[in-house]
Amino acid sequence: MRLAEHEVRALAEQLWSREKDGRPGPPLIRAYPGLDVDDAYRVQREGIALRRGESGALVVGHKIGATSLVVQDLFGVETPDFGHLTDDMVVDDNARIDTTPLIAPRVEAEIAFLLGASLRGPKISVRDVLTATHAVVPALEIIDTRITDWDIAFVDTVADNGSAAKVVLGERFVRPDALDLRTVGVFLEINGVVRETGAGAASLGHPAHAVAWLARALARYDEGLDKGHIILSGSLTGAPPVAPGDRVTACFDRLGPVRCSFG
């Protein structure tokens, strides 16, 4: 279906209000059963425009989701999705994250790419990504949903900015050519207990492959990835829920740890 402009804005305002109020609502697809991915991205972009207009937030990068076959099978899709990152989402290593404004947070371990050059065009390759990357950094993504009980279809999470909430960046910056990102292992601990394990290959076979996919996907909207931006390349683990009082650590082989706690 093709949503009218007023429908796109209404859905974006609805999601933005839910986020500000900390109160989820029903899936968008329930009211719009014909909602497709293109319209969902229109809602997402309108939502980012609302965030920027109201809070003065700046776009500082993108996140990639549904990069594993398990998640794609769950949604019945054959492609990842993406969302936008804004400066008010990014926090430092060892940050204490207030859960009050969050709804149902979960945490994922990811490899973040810090771009030293822009990436634009429909033919971006893994080699292009690695050449343009200034450094890779261990990261935690805190995802959240503005949909009640995570009852989401693929288009719901696309419209909801890829369920983005917060990003924690580690302190160790490593050149991407200094290691084989496919074989970088990670374990995710919550309160000292290992909850998840994974490796770089979990993200489309190679995290840089995921970033290349993102650049090509953005080219369809005449957009690209900018120098200095942060790109979350997709979860290498499952996404366990977190609650106030939890302490989370992701320990990456050769990249080091990244930590946060929840209050």
Disulfide bonds with the S-S distance in Angstrom:
none
